[in-house]
Amino acid sequence: MQYEYKPSFIRSFKSLRSVDIEEDVKLAVKKFIFAMNHPGMIPHGMGLRKLKDPYYEFRSGLGIRVVFRRQADLTEFVLVGNHDDIKRFLKVH
């Protein structure tokens, strides 16, 4: 499995307002990658769910979500943001 950070993810990550939130996102992404490489190990608190095809999201804390897309052997991290950011993204895509 390969993982890629899209420019939109990098931009949205840089716009996070707190170093603590950035660290939470980094840890959540690491946990997600571990879980994807070990089937059946997805933590319940991660809140993994399907959004609009082909997008999915998982939680990185109470108000922050990470949007990703899976294609064959590639997972692309697309966006990180709050609920409103995700809704705006989905309207365009």
C-alpha positions, 0 to 999 in steps of 0.5 A, spaced: 500 500 500 502 506 498 500 513 501 500 520 498 499 527 501 495 531 495 497 538 495 490 540 498 491 536 504 498 539 505 495 546 504 489 545 509 494 542 514 498 548 514 492 552 515 490 549 522 491 554 527 494 550 533 501 546 533 497 541 538 491 540 532 497 538 527 500 533 532 493 530 533 493 529 525 499 527 525 498 521 530 491 520 527 494 519 520 500 514 523 494 510 526 490 510 520 496 507 516 497 502 521 490 500 521 490 499 513 496 495 514 493 490 519 486 489 517 481 488 523 485 493 527 481 499 526 480 503 532 472 504 534 474 511 536 477 513 529 470 514 526 472 511 519 466 512 515 464 513 507 462 520 505 461 521 497 464 516 493 470 515 492 471 519 499 472 517 506 473 520 512 476 519 519 477 523 526 483 526 528 480 529 535 473 532 536 472 537 531 477 535 526 476 530 520 481 527 515 478 526 508 482 520 503 481 517 497 483 509 496 484 507 489 487 500 488 494 500 492 494 507 493 491 511 499 491 519 497 490 524 503 486 529 500 483 534 506 484 535 513 479 540 516 472 541 521 465 539 519 464 545 515 470 544 511 468 537 509 461 539 507 464 545 502 469 540 499 464 535 498 459 540 494 465 541 489 467 534 488 
